[in-house]
Amino acid sequence: MKVIRDKYDKKEIQNLPRVLFEGRIIVVFTERDADKAVDYLMKQELLGFDTETRPSFKKGLLFQVALLQVATHDTCFLFRLNRIGLPDSIIRLLEDRTITKVGLSLQDDLRQLHARHPFETGTFVELQHEVKEIGIEDNSLQKIYANLFGQKISKGQQLTNWEAEILTEAQQRYAATDAWACIQIHQEVARMKREQDFRLEKTQNDTYSQ
């Protein structure tokens, strides 16, 4: 029987084996390529979803969302929104109500995307709500993934420049991993609820590491 915790101690994550998306990564620079990518994604039943924004280290200076990651089980498209904005094809995907798109902290991601161009939000599933249904109280992707799979998602690239001329291999792999991990969490939670083969451990120490 699988054992999960309501709260996962961040200190334990550093000792876990690292997980990385090992599938195909396609960086999208042009509207034409975005059209082709969306045509492919619209044929899928389940997509992982995430965004990245260039960090600001100056008070009052904010950047627009720069990258949209949309993943299947084996392919992740990285849409460079700082280059192409939100073309009609991407808006079509965001407004779609036939494909389940899963992500974490979706309210923030969608708000930033709306700031680039208005659209009617389609079908999205918030993973924070799903994991709470099985007793997990943590909200971070890293903690949730560690709790469910015993592996570490490295956050080392999080504060890098997402508007750089060329995204490094490390940036691409990091961005793709976050979107792909959303699919894994969604499907694992569905399996656990269906098979009821897990046990929830309550945290005894309320001062667990944030």
Backbone as numpy.savetxt, mean C-alpha at the origin, in Angstrom:
# Nx Ny Nz CAx CAy CAz Cx Cy Cz
-2.40 -23.87 14.81 -3.24 -22.68 14.81 -2.35 -21.43 14.81
-2.72 -20.48 13.97 -1.95 -19.24 13.86 -2.24 -18.34 15.06
-1.16 -17.77 15.61 -1.30 -16.86 16.75 -0.98 -15.44 16.28
-1.91 -14.53 16.52 -1.68 -13.12 16.20 -1.86 -12.31 17.47
-1.38 -11.06 17.45 -1.47 -10.20 18.62 -2.34 -8.99 18.32
-2.97 -8.46 19.34 -3.76 -7.25 19.13 -2.85 -6.05 18.86
-1.65 -6.06 19.49 -0.67 -4.99 19.27 0.70 -5.62 19.12
1.43 -5.22 18.08 2.73 -5.81 17.79 3.84 -4.85 18.21
4.80 -5.36 18.98 5.90 -4.53 19.48 6.87 -4.23 18.34
7.04 -2.95 18.05 7.91 -2.53 16.95 9.34 -3.00 17.13
9.79 -3.15 18.37 11.17 -3.56 18.63 11.46 -4.95 18.07
10.44 -5.78 17.97 10.63 -7.14 17.47 10.76 -7.20 15.95
10.29 -6.16 15.27 10.27 -6.20 13.81 11.68 -6.24 13.23
12.62 -5.53 13.87 13.97 -5.44 13.32 14.67 -6.79 13.21
14.22 -7.77 13.96 14.84 -9.10 13.93 14.18 -10.06 12.95
13.13 -9.62 12.29 12.41 -10.48 11.35 13.09 -10.50 9.99
12.91 -11.58 9.22 13.45 -11.60 7.85 12.71 -10.59 6.98
13.45 -9.98 6.06 12.88 -8.93 5.22 12.10 -9.52 4.06
11.00 -8.88 3.73 10.21 -9.29 2.57 10.27 -8.19 1.52
10.38 -8.60 0.24 10.38 -7.66 -0.88 9.52 -8.22 -2.00
8.83 -7.35 -2.68 8.10 -7.75 -3.88 9.11 -8.23 -4.92
8.90 -9.42 -5.44 9.85 -10.01 -6.38 9.31 -10.09 -7.80
8.17 -9.47 -8.03 7.56 -9.54 -9.34 8.05 -8.47 -10.30
7.29 -8.26 -11.34 7.63 -7.31 -12.40 7.22 -5.89 -11.98
8.12 -4.94 -12.16 7.83 -3.54 -11.86 7.92 -2.73 -13.14
6.86 -1.98 -13.45 6.81 -1.17 -14.65 6.59 0.28 -14.25
7.57 1.14 -14.58 7.47 2.56 -14.27 6.79 3.27 -15.43
5.74 4.04 -15.12 4.93 4.69 -16.16 5.25 6.18 -16.20
5.81 6.63 -17.34 6.26 8.02 -17.50 5.34 8.86 -18.36
4.51 8.21 -19.22 3.73 8.95 -20.21 2.25 8.59 -20.12
1.41 9.47 -20.64 -0.02 9.21 -20.65 -0.35 7.98 -21.49
0.37 7.82 -22.58 0.13 6.66 -23.45 0.41 5.36 -22.70
1.52 5.33 -21.97 1.82 4.13 -21.19 0.83 3.94 -20.05
0.34 5.04 -19.50 -0.68 4.96 -18.45 -1.95 4.32 -19.00
-2.32 4.69 -20.22 -3.51 4.10 -20.85 -3.36 2.58 -20.97
-2.18 2.13 -21.41 -1.94 0.69 -21.57 -1.96 -0.01 -20.21
-1.35 0.62 -19.22 -1.29 0.02 -17.89 -2.69 -0.13 -17.30
-3.50 0.91 -17.43 -4.85 0.85 -16.88 -5.69 -0.20 -17.61
-5.53 -0.31 -18.91 -6.24 -1.36 -19.66 -5.93 -2.74 -19.08
-4.67 -2.95 -18.72 -4.26 -4.22 -18.11 -4.88 -4.38 -16.72
-4.80 -3.33 -15.92 -5.29 -3.40 -14.55 -6.80 -3.58 -14.48
-7.51 -3.04 -15.46 -8.97 -3.14 -15.47 -9.46 -4.56 -15.74
-8.55 -5.44 -16.10 -8.92 -6.85 -16.32 -8.72 -7.70 -15.06
-8.23 -7.08 -13.98 -7.95 -7.81 -12.75 -9.16 -7.75 -11.81
-9.17 -8.64 -10.82 -10.25 -8.66 -9.85 -9.86 -7.99 -8.53
-8.55 -7.94 -8.25 -8.07 -7.41 -6.98 -6.77 -6.66 -7.20
-6.67 -5.45 -6.64 -5.48 -4.62 -6.82 -5.03 -4.06 -5.48
-3.71 -4.02 -5.28 -3.13 -3.33 -4.13 -2.83 -1.90 -4.52
-2.97 -1.00 -3.57 -2.98 0.42 -3.89 -2.20 1.20 -2.85
-1.34 2.14 -3.31 -0.59 2.97 -2.37 -0.08 4.21 -3.13
0.38 5.21 -2.39 0.97 6.39 -3.00 2.23 6.80 -2.23
3.05 7.61 -2.87 4.23 8.19 -2.22 4.29 9.68 -2.56
4.74 10.45 -1.59 4.88 11.89 -1.76 6.27 12.32 -1.30
6.87 13.22 -2.03 8.18 13.73 -1.64 8.11 14.33 -0.25
8.98 13.92 0.65 8.93 14.47 2.02 9.38 15.93 2.04
8.81 16.66 2.95 9.21 18.06 3.13 9.88 18.21 4.48
11.02 18.85 4.47 11.75 19.06 5.72 11.74 20.53 6.13
10.82 21.31 5.50 10.68 22.71 5.84 9.23 22.98 6.24
9.04 23.67 7.32 7.70 23.99 7.79 6.96 24.81 6.74
5.74 24.36 6.44 4.91 25.08 5.49 5.10 24.68 4.04
6.13 23.89 3.76 6.39 23.45 2.39 5.83 22.05 2.18
4.86 21.94 1.32 4.23 20.65 1.05 4.29 20.34 -0.44
4.42 19.07 -0.77 4.48 18.63 -2.16 3.22 17.83 -2.50
2.88 17.81 -3.78 1.77 16.99 -4.24 2.20 15.53 -4.32
1.22 14.63 -4.26 1.53 13.21 -4.39 2.27 12.97 -5.70
3.36 12.22 -5.63 4.25 12.06 -6.78 4.13 10.71 -7.46
3.71 9.69 -6.71 3.73 8.33 -7.24 2.47 7.59 -6.82
1.89 6.87 -7.76 0.77 5.98 -7.49 1.21 4.57 -7.82
1.15 3.68 -6.83 1.51 2.29 -7.04 0.25 1.43 -7.09
0.09 0.66 -8.13 -1.04 -0.26 -8.25 -0.48 -1.63 -8.61
-0.76 -2.61 -7.75 -0.14 -3.94 -7.89 -1.18 -5.04 -8.08
-0.76 -6.05 -8.85 -1.45 -7.34 -8.88 -0.58 -8.29 -8.07
-0.85 -9.58 -8.14 -0.03 -10.54 -7.42 1.41 -10.57 -7.92
1.61 -10.29 -9.22 2.94 -10.47 -9.78 3.47 -9.27 -10.57
2.70 -8.19 -10.65 3.11 -7.01 -11.41 2.71 -5.75 -10.65
3.60 -4.77 -10.66 3.26 -3.49 -10.04 3.60 -2.35 -10.99
2.62 -1.49 -11.22 2.82 -0.30 -12.03 3.07 0.89 -11.11
4.12 1.64 -11.43 4.45 2.85 -10.68 4.15 4.04 -11.59
3.05 4.72 -11.33 2.64 5.86 -12.14 3.29 7.12 -11.57
4.14 7.76 -12.35 4.85 8.95 -11.91 3.97 10.18 -12.11
3.15 10.45 -11.12 2.15 11.51 -11.23 2.78 12.89 -11.32
3.99 13.05 -10.80 4.66 14.34 -10.93 5.03 14.64 -12.38
5.02 13.60 -13.22 5.29 13.78 -14.65 4.00 13.89 -15.47
3.00 13.07 -15.14 1.82 12.95 -16.00 0.53 13.45 -15.36
0.58 13.82 -14.09 -0.65 14.23 -13.42 -1.61 13.07 -13.29
-2.91 13.36 -13.38 -3.93 12.31 -13.35 -4.66 12.29 -14.68
-4.15 11.56 -15.66 -4.82 11.47 -16.95 -6.15 10.72 -16.85
-6.94 10.81 -17.90 -8.28 10.21 -17.90 -8.24 8.72 -17.57
-7.22 8.03 -18.05 -7.16 6.58 -17.81 -7.04 6.26 -16.33
-6.19 6.99 -15.61 -6.04 6.75 -14.17 -7.31 7.13 -13.42
-7.96 8.22 -13.83 -9.23 8.59 -13.21 -10.27 7.49 -13.42
-10.25 6.89 -14.60 -11.17 5.77 -14.87 -10.96 4.64 -13.88
-9.69 4.35 -13.57 -9.38 3.29 -12.60 -9.82 3.69 -11.19
-9.57 4.93 -10.82 -9.93 5.40 -9.48 -11.45 5.42 -9.27
-12.19 5.65 -10.34 -13.64 5.74 -10.25 -14.32 4.39 -10.43
-13.59 3.38 -10.85 -14.17 2.07 -11.14 -14.79 1.44 -9.88
-15.94 0.80 -10.08 -16.65 0.14 -8.97 -16.74 -1.36 -9.13
-16.06 -1.92 -10.12 -16.13 -3.36 -10.36 -14.93 -4.11 -9.81
-13.81 -3.41 -9.62 -12.57 -4.04 -9.15 -12.32 -3.62 -7.71
-12.00 -4.59 -6.86 -11.68 -4.29 -5.47 -10.25 -3.78 -5.37
-10.10 -2.57 -4.84 -8.78 -1.97 -4.65 -8.54 -1.84 -3.14
-7.46 -2.47 -2.65 -7.21 -2.50 -1.21 -5.99 -1.66 -0.87
-6.05 -0.98 0.26 -4.95 -0.15 0.69 -5.04 0.16 2.16
-4.06 0.90 2.66 -3.98 1.26 4.08 -3.94 2.79 4.18
-4.70 3.34 5.12 -4.82 4.80 5.25 -5.28 5.42 3.94
-6.28 4.82 3.37 -6.76 5.24 2.05 -7.30 6.66 2.05
-7.85 7.09 3.16 -8.41 8.44 3.21 -7.35 9.49 2.87
-6.14 9.28 3.40 -5.05 10.22 3.11 -4.63 10.15 1.64
-4.49 8.91 1.13 -4.08 8.74 -0.26 -5.09 9.38 -1.22
-6.36 9.11 -0.98 -7.39 9.61 -1.89 -7.52 11.12 -1.79
-7.34 11.67 -0.61 -7.40 13.13 -0.47 -6.29 13.80 -1.29
-5.10 13.22 -1.25 -3.99 13.80 -2.01 -4.21 13.64 -3.52
-4.79 12.53 -3.92 -5.09 12.34 -5.34 -6.17 13.33 -5.80
-7.17 13.55 -4.97 -8.21 14.53 -5.29 -7.62 15.92 -5.46
-6.54 16.21 -4.71 -5.91 17.52 -4.83 -5.28 17.72 -6.20
-4.91 16.63 -6.84 -4.35 16.72 -8.20 -5.45 16.90 -9.24
-6.57 16.18 -9.05 -7.67 16.28 -10.01 -8.91 15.68 -9.36
-10.06 16.34 -9.46 -11.28 15.79 -8.85 -11.75 14.52 -9.57
-12.31 13.60 -8.79 -12.90 12.38 -9.36 -13.87 11.79 -8.34
-14.75 10.92 -8.82 -15.69 10.22 -7.95 -15.03 8.92 -7.49
-14.84 8.76 -6.19 -14.12 7.61 -5.68 -14.89 6.31 -5.91
-14.21 5.33 -6.50 -14.82 4.04 -6.77 -14.72 3.08 -5.59
-14.57 1.80 -5.87 -14.55 0.77 -4.83 -13.16 0.60 -4.24
-13.05 0.92 -2.95 -11.80 0.74 -2.22 -12.09 0.06 -0.89
-11.14 -0.75 -0.42 -11.28 -1.45 0.86 -10.16 -1.00 1.78
-10.51 -0.51 2.96 -9.54 -0.04 3.94 -9.08 -1.21 4.82
-7.80 -1.54 4.74 -7.26 -2.68 5.49 -7.29 -2.45 7.00
-7.18 -1.21 7.44 -7.25 -0.96 8.88 -8.58 -1.44 9.45
-9.65 -1.29 8.68 -10.95 -1.77 9.13 -11.00 -3.30 9.13
-10.41 -3.91 8.11 -10.45 -5.37 8.01 -9.69 -6.04 9.15
-8.50 -5.54 9.48 -7.71 -6.20 10.53 -8.34 -5.99 11.91
-9.05 -4.89 12.10 -9.72 -4.67 13.38 -10.81 -5.71 13.61
-11.38 -6.24 12.53 -12.41 -7.26 12.65 -11.88 -8.56 13.23
-10.56 -8.78 13.14 -9.98 -9.98 13.75 -9.18 -9.64 15.00
-9.30 -8.40 15.47 -8.71 -8.03 16.75 -7.39 -7.29 16.72
-6.85 -7.01 15.53 -5.59 -6.28 15.44 -5.87 -4.79 15.56
-5.18 -4.14 16.50 -5.42 -2.72 16.75 -4.41 -1.80 16.07
-3.28 -2.34 15.63 -2.26 -1.52 14.97 -2.78 -1.00 13.63
-2.25 0.17 13.24 -2.67 0.79 11.98 -1.58 0.82 10.91
-0.33 0.52 11.27 0.76 0.64 10.29 0.91 -0.63 9.47
1.25 -0.46 8.20 1.45 -1.59 7.31 2.55 -2.51 7.84
3.63 -1.92 8.33 4.76 -2.71 8.80 4.37 -3.61 9.96
3.65 -3.07 10.93 3.24 -3.87 12.09 2.22 -4.94 11.72
1.26 -4.58 10.88 0.24 -5.54 10.48 0.86 -6.70 9.72
1.77 -6.39 8.79 2.39 -7.44 7.99 3.24 -8.35 8.89
4.01 -7.74 9.79 4.82 -8.54 10.71 3.96 -9.45 11.56
2.84 -8.96 12.00 1.92 -9.72 12.84 1.36 -10.94 12.10
0.99 -10.74 10.85 0.34 -11.80 10.09 1.31 -12.78 9.45
2.51 -12.29 9.06 3.41 -13.12 8.26 4.78 -13.34 8.89
5.10 -12.64 9.97 6.41 -12.82 10.59 7.55 -12.34 9.73
7.30 -11.31 8.91 8.33 -10.75 8.04 8.32 -9.23 8.15
9.45 -8.63 7.80 9.63 -7.18 7.94 9.57 -6.48 6.60
8.72 -5.45 6.53 8.74 -4.54 5.40 9.64 -3.37 5.79
10.75 -3.23 5.11 11.68 -2.15 5.42 11.11 -0.80 5.01
11.28 0.19 5.86 10.79 1.54 5.56 11.95 2.49 5.23
13.10 1.93 4.89 14.30 2.74 4.67 14.20 3.75 3.54
13.33 3.49 2.56 13.20 4.40 1.41 12.07 5.40 1.56
11.35 5.36 2.65 10.14 6.15 2.79 10.38 7.65 2.63
11.46 8.16 3.17 11.72 9.59 3.17 12.69 10.02 2.07
12.74 9.25 1.00 13.59 9.62 -0.13 12.80 10.53 -1.09
13.48 11.04 -2.10 12.86 11.99 -3.03 12.06 11.25 -4.10
10.75 11.29 -4.00 9.89 10.59 -4.95 9.66 11.39 -6.22
10.24 12.58 -6.30 10.18 13.36 -7.54 11.53 13.35 -8.27
12.44 12.48 -7.85 13.76 12.40 -8.50 13.60 12.07 -9.98
14.57 12.50 -10.77 14.53 12.24 -12.21 14.39 10.75 -12.50
15.17 9.94 -11.80 15.10 8.49 -11.94 14.91 7.88 -10.56
13.91 7.02 -10.41 13.73 6.31 -9.16 14.72 5.16 -9.09
15.41 5.02 -7.97 16.38 3.95 -7.81 15.69 2.60 -7.75
16.46 1.55 -7.93 15.92 0.19 -7.79 15.33 0.00 -6.40
16.02 0.52 -5.39 15.53 0.39 -4.01 14.20 1.11 -3.82
14.07 2.30 -4.40 12.80 3.02 -4.32 11.68 2.25 -5.01
11.96 1.76 -6.20 10.95 1.02 -6.95 10.49 -0.21 -6.19
11.44 -0.95 -5.65 11.11 -2.19 -4.94 10.33 -1.89 -3.66
10.71 -0.82 -2.97 10.00 -0.42 -1.76 8.55 -0.05 -2.08
8.38 0.79 -3.09 7.04 1.25 -3.46 6.16 0.08 -3.89
6.71 -0.82 -4.68 5.95 -1.97 -5.14 5.59 -2.90 -3.99
6.51 -3.06 -3.05 6.26 -3.95 -1.91 5.07 -3.47 -1.10
4.99 -2.17 -0.86 3.89 -1.64 -0.06 2.53 -1.92 -0.72
2.43 -1.73 -2.03 1.17 -1.97 -2.71 0.84 -3.46 -2.75
1.83 -4.28 -3.05 1.64 -5.73 -3.12 1.27 -6.31 -1.76
1.88 -5.78 -0.70 1.61 -6.28 0.65 0.15 -6.10 1.03
-0.49 -5.07 0.48 -1.90 -4.86 0.77 -2.76 -6.02 0.28
-2.41 -6.57 -0.87 -3.13 -7.74 -1.38 -2.94 -8.92 -0.45
-1.70 -9.14 -0.02 -1.41 -10.28 0.85 -2.19 -10.19 2.15
-2.24 -9.01 2.75 -2.96 -8.83 4.00 -4.46 -9.06 3.80
-5.01 -8.47 2.76 -6.44 -8.62 2.48 -6.83 -10.08 2.33
-6.05 -10.83 1.57 -6.39 -12.22 1.32 -6.16 -13.10 2.54
-5.12 -12.79 3.32 -4.87 -13.58 4.52 -5.94 -13.35 5.57
-6.38 -12.12 5.74 -7.46 -11.84 6.70 -8.74 -12.56 6.27
-9.04 -12.54 4.98 -10.23 -13.24 4.48 -10.12 -14.74 4.75
-8.93 -15.31 4.53 -8.74 -16.74 4.79 -8.91 -17.06 6.27
-8.31 -16.24 7.13 -8.40 -16.47 8.58 -9.83 -16.40 9.07
-10.59 -15.44 8.57 -11.99 -15.32 8.97 -12.81 -16.51 8.48
-12.48 -16.97 7.28 -13.21 -18.08 6.68 -12.92 -19.40 7.40
-11.64 -19.64 7.70 -11.24 -20.92 8.28 -11.19 -20.91 9.80
-11.21 -19.72 10.40 -11.19 -19.60 11.86 -10.08 -20.44 12.50
-8.86 -20.33 11.93 -7.74 -21.13 12.42 -6.69 -20.25 13.10
-7.15 -19.23 13.82 -6.21 -18.34 14.48 -6.65 -18.06 15.92
-5.68 -17.63 16.71 -5.95 -17.24 18.09 -5.35 -15.87 18.35
-6.11 -14.99 18.99 -5.67 -13.63 19.27 -5.10 -13.55 20.67
-3.87 -13.04 20.78 -3.26 -12.81 22.08 -3.37 -11.34 22.44
-3.86 -11.07 23.63 -3.99 -9.69 24.11 -2.68 -9.24 24.72
-2.28 -8.01 24.41 -1.05 -7.46 24.93 -1.22 -7.15 26.42
-0.26 -7.66 27.20 -0.33 -7.45 28.65 0.23 -6.09 29.04
1.28 -5.65 28.32 1.97 -4.42 28.65 1.45 -3.28 27.79
0.78 -2.31 28.40 0.21 -1.21 27.66 1.25 -0.22 27.16
2.50 -0.41 27.56 3.56 0.51 27.15 4.37 -0.07 25.99
3.72 -0.91 25.16 4.42 -1.49 24.01 4.94 -0.38 23.11
5.98 -0.71 22.35 6.62 0.31 21.51 5.70 0.76 20.40
5.59 2.06 20.23 4.81 2.61 19.13 5.54 2.46 17.81
